[in-house]
Amino acid sequence: MKFDELLAKVRKMAEGVDVSGAGFLAVQVNITGDNGGVFYVEVKDGRINIEPYEYNDRNCEITMSMDNFNKLIDGKLDPVAAFTFGKLKVNGDIGKALEFSKLLKK
């Protein structure tokens, strides 16, 4: 999968997520490997935005391979297990990373 395809997949998933009651959340996602890239997910004012840029004032940053991120968003990889086994790295507020993982399950 190419990075642009992954970004389109995440945006499509976000269309169905209800974030009306969620607080502010800004997570930068770093995808490693040949088809890697950077994007951010921002929840603000009851809306979710996903853009292919770095987010300087982020709550946290997660780093994963393309394959593992796909498994994560498809529900085939538990985020806590991924973190425990080193498949997911978190830099910043781990609580916000857990909030982000809950958004993926909605």
Rosetta blueprint (number, residue, H / E / L):
1 M L
2 K L
3 F H
4 D H
5 E H
6 L H
7 L H
8 A H
9 K H
10 V H
11 R H
12 K H
13 M H
14 A H
15 E H
16 G L
17 V L
18 D L
19 V L
20 S L
21 G L
22 A L
23 G L
24 F L
25 L E
26 A E
27 V E
28 Q E
29 V E
30 N E
31 I E
32 T E
33 G L
34 D L
35 N L
36 G L
37 G E
38 V E
39 F E
40 Y E
41 V E
42 E E
43 V E
44 K E
45 D L
46 G L
47 R E
48 I E
49 N E
50 I E
51 E E
52 P L
53 Y L
54 E L
55 Y L
56 N L
57 D L
58 R L
59 N L
60 C E
61 E E
62 I E
63 T E
64 M E
65 S E
66 M H
67 D H
68 N H
69 F H
70 N H
71 K H
72 L H
73 I H
74 D L
75 G L
76 K L
77 L L
78 D L
79 P H
80 V H
81 A H
82 A H
83 F H
84 T H
85 F L
86 G L
87 K L
88 L L
89 K E
90 V E
91 N E
92 G E
93 D L
94 I H
95 G H
96 K H
97 A H
98 L H
99 E H
100 F H
101 S H
102 K H
103 L H
104 L H
105 K H
106 K L
